[in-house]
């Protein structure tokens, strides 16, 4: 489907453009239900029909501002991987990352930790800010379906100033340790002086109430030449979590 078709479908699932925009302005209750939603004779939305909304939100003086929203069909477009579940068993997982030329971040020509060959992923950062930026940038993920109103399933926050200082001193020992730190290369494989990439394989991990594991991966760039910080976030979750979330999502009007 084209981007415009996905947006129109998301608005249809949400109950209209007004409801879809209200969700971006935090004017709707999008929390997961504690009990399975009662849907009468209808069935929970299937993964084949569901959409994932990915919002990039920045805190500011007047509150939170949604800077970008992406709409991703869940199936059959999810990249597959595997991981160990809470019982130590190998399970099938979805590896989710949005691609867009409209991210609020800067354009660039660096290599990326995940090169899918398309080049799109390497042209625009999801987030870019000054290394002195004390605001929190949020990634929020929500589900939509024919019988599932917008329901938030995960979120993670990132403050540029904290991570720009990470590794230089013990200022904030609560921050996770990076899985890898390396000098960045440009698209031709030439080192970029003053630019370092840090990878956090499990930046934020949680287990759903049904025992399904999910985690955010963080790819962070620190550019000392321009005092800029850039970040991309990926999401990995057990495939079995999708139908559980859809079954406990908020009931569509």
N, C-alpha and C positions, 0 to 999 in steps of 0.2 A: 504494500500500500504506500501511496505517496504521503509525505508529511502532512499535507492539508487534509487528506482522507483520514489519517490517524487522529488528528485534532478534532475533526468533525465527529468521528466515532466516540472519542473520549467525551465530548460534549453531550452526545446522545446518551451514553451510559450514565453520565453525571446528572442527567435530568435537565439539560439546557446549558447554554453558555454562561448564564448568570451563576448557576451552581458551580460550574467548573472554575470560574474566576473567583468566586467566593472562597473556594478551597485554597487558592493561591494567596488570598489575603487573610488566611487564618480565621475566617468568619464562620466556619463549619466545624462541628465535632466530627473528627475523622478517626477517632480512637478505635482500636479493636474491641469487639464485644467479648465479655467474659464467657457468655454462653452462646451456643450455636443459634444463629438468627432463625426466627420462625418465618418461613417463606410460603406458607400455605401449600398449595399443590405444586409450586415451582421447585426447581432443583437449584443447588448452588451453581454459580457460574463455573464453567470448566476452564482449565488452563488454556485450552485451544482458543477460547473466545476472549480471554482477559487481556487487559492492558496494564502496563506499569508506568506510573507517573514519577519522574525524577526531577525534583526541584532543587535549585541552588539558591539559597536564601542568605542574605547578609543582614546582620544586626546593625542598626544605626541609631542616631539620636531620637528619632521619632518611632522607633520600633523595628520590626523586621520587614525586609523588602525582598520579594521574590525577583531575582534577576534573570532567571532562565528556567524554563520547564520543558522537559523532553517527554515524548510519549513513545514507549517501546512495546510492541506486541510480545507477549510472553512466549508463544510457540508459533511456528517452529524455529524461531530466530535466536534462541538462547544458546550461547556457547557452552559446551559440556566439559566438565572436568570431574574429578573424584576427590574425596577426602575421607578422613576417619570421623565417624559419628561419636556420640557421647559414650557408646559402648565399645569403641575401638574397632568397629566394623567399617569396611570400605563401602561408601555409598555414592550414588550418582549426585552430582551437584550442578547448579547453574552458575556460570561466570558472567556477570552482567556489567557492562560499562557502556555509557552513552557515547555517541559520536556526533559532533555538530561543528559547523563553521560559525555558529552564533553563540558559543560559550562567552561568558563575561571576561574570560582570561585573555592574555596577550597571545598574538600569533608567534610562532617560533619555528625553528628548523632543527631542533635537537632530536637525537634518537630517543626512543621510548622503551621502557622495560618490556612492553608487549608490542611487538611489531607484527601487525596483521597483514602487512603487504599493501594495504589500500592507500596509505599515506595520510588519510584523513585524521587519524588519531594523533599525528605528529604535528599538525598545523596550528592547533589552537588549544591552549591550556583551559581547563575547566575554571580555574581560579587563579588570579594574579593580584598581588597587593604589595604595598611597601612592607619591608621587614619590620617597620615600626607600627604596623597596623594592629591595634588592640581589639578590633571587632572580631566576633566569631562568625565564621562562614559555615552554614549548615548544608548538608546533603540530606534530603528527605525523600523517602520512597513510599509510594502509595499504590494500592491496587484498585482497579475499576473493572466491572463486568456487567453483563446484561441484567443480573439480579444482585449485583454488589455495588453499592454506592462507594464513593471514595473512602478508602480505609488505609490509614498510615500503618506501615509494617516495620519501618526502620528509619533511624536517623543517626547522623554522626556530625560532630562539630569540630572546627579547626580554627585556631587563633594564630595568624602569621607571626606575631611578635614572639610568642612562646617558642615556636619551633625554629625561628631564626637564631635564637640564642642557644638552642639545644646542642650540646656537645662541646660548647666553649667553656662551660663551667657548670657547677652543680646548682644552677639557679632554680631549676624546676625538676627535681628528681622523680616527680610523679609521671613525667612523660615517658612513653615506651622507648626502648632502645631500637634503633633501626636494624633491619635485617642485613642491609648492605649500604655502604657509602662509597661513591666513586666519582671521579671527575667526569663531567658530562662530555659527550662527543656530539659534533654536528652530524648532519645527514651523510656526510662523506667520511665519517670516522675520524675526523681531526679533533684533538682535545680542545676544549673551550676553557682558557685560563680564567680562574675565579668563579667557575660555575660547578657546583657539586649536586649530585642527585642522591637522595636518601630514599630507600625503599623500606616500608613497614608492612611486612606480610600479614600481620594480625594487628592492625592499628586499633580496631575495636571489635570485640567478639562477644556474642551473646547466644543463649540457647532459648528457644521459644518454649512456651508452656507445654508443648507437646514433645519436647526433647530434640527439636531440629536445630542444628548449629548453623550460624550465619556469622560472617565477618566482613569488615571493610578493609581493603588494602589501600594504603596511601603511598603515592609517588610524589616526592617533594623535591623541588629545585630551589637552591639558594644561590643567587647571583650577587656576589659581593661587588661587582663592578658598578651596578646600578641600584644596589640596596633593594632588590626585588625578590619576592618569594612567589613561587608558582606551585600549584598542586593539582593532581588528578586523583580521583577516588574510584575504585572498583568494588564490586559487591559479589560475594560468593555465598551461596545458600544451598542447603539440601533440596533436591527436587520435590521431596515429599512435603515440604513446607507450603508450597503454593496452594494445593487444594485445601489444606487445613486453614490457611488464612482466608481463602475465598469463602469457605463454609462459615467462618466466624466474622465475616465482614459485615459492614453496616447494610441494612436492607435498602434496596433501591426503591425509590418512590413509585 
